[in-house]
Amino acid sequence: MSAKTVALVSAAVLLTACGGGQIGDTGGSGDAKRVVLIPGVAAEPFYTSMECGFREAASAAGYSVDVQAPAKFESTLQTPIVTGVLANKPGAVLIAPTDDKAMAGPIRRLADAGIEVVEVDTRLEDTSIAASSVSSDNRQGGRLAAETLARLVGDRTGSVLVLNTKAGTSTTDERAAGFEEEVGKHPNLRYVGQQYTDNEPDQAASKVTATLAANPDLVGVFATNLNTGEGAATGLRNAGRTGSVNLVGFDASPKQVADLRAGAVQALIAQDPATIGRVGVEQAVAAVEGREVRREVETDLVALTRDDMEAKSEYFYKQEC
């Protein structure tokens, strides 16, 4: 597919699961009372839950909305969406950058045009561009995953693996780093490093299969996002190691929650994406209206296990608002 075709297709992908928005729901060009959300990828429950909070907060503030998302978590697909949004000049853009370096140029053009930029979930390496960044404390989430895995494993000795998504994804890289920091405190657990899956479940499944072959003493896997978690569960199931290898996932999508309930996953580290969306709007509106903006905002995470998941069901992600 040519670059021109990719740009046209990508710019047309709109995420409208919450609120029934229509394609081209832009509210006119040069509208300071309009705020745009550009998630990392379309139709993913984490970003759908974020959109729910985004729409709720924007409506309460009296702002019109537009939501556009790439079909895959790739900077080449997100860039033309940013370019299209720039042409219409909203008051603010909330964006989850799909690459912490490659998206810096396109997002800087938004800021240079006077559009307020708020990073949600992921962020750029260059901290001079966005007015605010709202996300989970992902390093703390990785530490929480290691602590939870250590409790699940108990006194057993064995290897543990991290499945990451794509290098350069700020959130998952922080989760992997936090996990590595914490797992070193548990001498019965031998960390065999992280492997990248290109955010594809089938690659996660094959990485688990290969790791089991090389490390038959594998006792734990930490999957840093939804797709790697779903793929890891498949890999363990195919190998007949469900339950004997403890799988800690990240995010509480409907599929992940179902896997936790069924015992295919032993724990999930859940974020609060709706709050990220709401707080992102609050910071964007404050920036547009010339009020004080918080440069860094971190939201809570929680560990869910089969024993306590129903009591913490408010952290389950949504497929629609």
Disulfide bonds with the S-S distance in Angstrom:
Cys18-Cys321 2.04
Cys52-Cys321 1.77
